[in-house]
Amino acid sequence: MSTVLDVLYHWSPTVNRTFILRNGLRVYSRAKKHSKGCWPYICLSPRPSLAWSLSAGVRKGDRQNDPIEDWDLWEVRPPDDAEIHVREFWWPKIEEFKVYSSIPPDCLWFVGQRPDMLVALDKKRKKPLTN
């Protein structure tokens, strides 16, 4: 059985934007977030919110372990020849894919940027709350 994947999503620190625009998403790129070292895959999710919770949102607000403040969202259309595996841990609900192929820039679309911490409004004062 084969499945056609439409678009997937990937969050990356904003400091990587120029590199990604020029080179795409590269396997074995240095990890900026959860682990040390370089991995042979790129993690993607079927929804931006899932991608956020599995990457940028994991340590939000913990500035000592998470110094990254600004993140870019990328829409990814994997190339036809990409080697893609469903991350087994998440069955039966597919939340993450591991792509064992680099993804060229022409398969990416920059969606937007957001800070690590979203702003909430105080109901009474209508002013932003801070952590």
MIMIVEX-885197 format. One record per residue (C-alpha): residue number from 0; residue in three letters; y, x, z. Coordinates in nm, 2 decimals, m for minus. Each point is the difference from the previous one (the first is absolute). Layout:
seq; type; py; px; pz
NUM; ALA; Y; X; Z
...
end
This chain:
seq; type; py; px; pz
0; MET; 0.00; 0.00; 0.00
1; SER; 0.35; 0.13; m0.08
2; THR; 0.33; m0.11; 0.13
3; VAL; 0.34; 0.03; m0.16
4; LEU; 0.27; 0.10; 0.24
5; ASP; 0.35; m0.11; m0.07
6; VAL; 0.26; 0.16; 0.22
7; LEU; m0.05; 0.19; 0.33
8; TYR; 0.26; 0.14; 0.24
9; HIS; 0.07; 0.33; 0.17
10; TRP; 0.26; 0.10; 0.26
11; SER; 0.13; 0.35; 0.00
12; PRO; 0.27; 0.18; 0.19
13; THR; 0.33; m0.02; m0.19
14; VAL; 0.02; 0.38; 0.00
15; ASN; m0.29; m0.01; m0.25
16; ARG; 0.18; m0.22; m0.26
17; THR; 0.12; 0.27; m0.24
18; PHE; m0.34; 0.17; 0.00
19; ILE; m0.18; m0.34; m0.06
20; LEU; 0.25; m0.09; m0.29
21; ARG; m0.08; 0.33; m0.17
22; ASN; m0.37; 0.05; 0.08
23; GLY; m0.14; m0.34; 0.11
24; LEU; m0.23; m0.03; 0.30
25; ARG; m0.22; 0.30; 0.03
26; VAL; m0.34; 0.04; 0.17
27; TYR; 0.00; 0.30; 0.24
28; SER; 0.37; m0.04; 0.08
29; ARG; 0.09; 0.10; 0.35
30; ALA; m0.03; m0.30; 0.24
31; LYS; 0.32; m0.09; 0.17
32; LYS; m0.13; m0.26; 0.24
33; HIS; m0.33; m0.04; 0.19
34; SER; m0.19; 0.31; m0.06
35; LYS; 0.03; 0.36; m0.08
36; GLY; m0.12; 0.15; m0.32
37; CYS; m0.03; m0.12; m0.36
38; TRP; m0.24; m0.27; m0.11
39; PRO; m0.17; m0.07; m0.33
40; TYR; 0.12; m0.36; m0.03
41; ILE; 0.31; m0.22; 0.01
42; CYS; 0.00; m0.31; 0.22
43; LEU; 0.12; m0.33; m0.16
44; SER; 0.00; m0.36; 0.12
45; PRO; 0.01; m0.34; m0.18
46; ARG; 0.31; m0.11; 0.19
47; PRO; 0.31; 0.19; 0.12
48; SER; m0.04; m0.12; 0.36
49; LEU; m0.36; 0.12; 0.01
50; ALA; 0.11; 0.34; m0.13
51; TRP; 0.27; 0.01; 0.26
52; SER; m0.23; m0.08; 0.29
53; LEU; m0.25; 0.26; m0.11
54; SER; 0.25; 0.28; m0.04
55; ALA; 0.36; m0.02; 0.10
56; GLY; m0.03; m0.27; 0.26
57; VAL; m0.28; 0.17; 0.21
58; ARG; 0.23; 0.20; 0.22
59; LYS; 0.33; m0.17; m0.04
60; GLY; 0.26; 0.07; 0.26
61; ASP; m0.19; 0.31; 0.12
62; ARG; 0.25; 0.26; m0.12
63; GLN; m0.18; 0.30; 0.16
64; ASN; m0.32; m0.07; m0.21
65; ASP; 0.18; m0.18; m0.28
66; PRO; 0.32; 0.17; m0.11
67; ILE; 0.01; m0.17; m0.34
68; GLU; 0.27; m0.27; 0.00
69; ASP; 0.04; m0.11; m0.36
70; TRP; m0.29; m0.11; m0.23
71; ASP; m0.03; m0.09; m0.37
72; LEU; m0.23; m0.27; m0.13
73; TRP; m0.18; 0.07; m0.33
74; GLU; m0.17; m0.25; m0.22
75; VAL; m0.30; 0.16; m0.16
76; ARG; m0.19; m0.10; m0.31
77; PRO; m0.30; 0.24; 0.02
78; PRO; m0.09; 0.17; m0.33
79; ASP; m0.31; m0.14; m0.18
80; ASP; m0.19; 0.32; 0.08
81; ALA; 0.09; 0.02; 0.37
82; GLU; m0.29; 0.04; 0.24
83; ILE; 0.06; m0.28; 0.26
84; HIS; m0.21; m0.09; 0.30
85; VAL; 0.04; m0.28; 0.25
86; ARG; 0.03; 0.14; 0.35
87; GLU; m0.33; m0.12; 0.15
88; PHE; 0.13; m0.04; 0.36
89; TRP; 0.21; m0.31; m0.10
90; TRP; m0.27; m0.23; m0.14
91; PRO; m0.02; m0.29; m0.06
92; LYS; 0.38; 0.00; m0.04
93; ILE; 0.13; 0.26; m0.25
94; GLU; 0.30; 0.16; 0.16
95; GLU; 0.00; 0.36; m0.13
96; PHE; m0.12; 0.19; m0.31
97; LYS; m0.05; 0.37; m0.02
98; VAL; 0.09; 0.14; m0.35
99; TYR; m0.16; 0.34; m0.07
100; SER; 0.22; 0.06; m0.30
101; SER; 0.36; 0.11; m0.02
102; ILE; 0.23; m0.29; m0.12
103; PRO; 0.26; 0.10; m0.27
104; PRO; 0.36; m0.11; 0.03
105; ASP; m0.03; m0.24; m0.28
106; CYS; m0.24; m0.21; 0.21
107; LEU; 0.25; m0.03; 0.28
108; TRP; 0.30; m0.22; 0.07
109; PHE; 0.24; 0.06; 0.28
110; VAL; 0.04; m0.33; 0.18
111; GLY; 0.24; 0.09; 0.28
112; GLN; 0.07; 0.18; 0.33
113; ARG; m0.01; m0.11; 0.36
114; PRO; 0.05; 0.16; 0.34
115; ASP; m0.29; 0.06; 0.23
116; MET; 0.15; m0.25; 0.25
117; LEU; 0.11; m0.34; m0.12
118; VAL; 0.30; m0.16; 0.17
119; ALA; m0.03; m0.32; 0.20
120; LEU; 0.28; m0.23; 0.09
121; ASP; 0.09; m0.12; 0.35
122; LYS; 0.00; m0.39; m0.02
123; LYS; 0.30; m0.04; 0.23
124; ARG; 0.22; 0.28; m0.11
125; LYS; m0.11; 0.03; m0.36
126; LYS; 0.01; 0.38; 0.03
127; PRO; m0.27; 0.24; m0.10
128; LEU; m0.25; 0.10; 0.27
129; THR; m0.10; 0.36; 0.05
130; ASN; m0.31; 0.15; 0.15
end
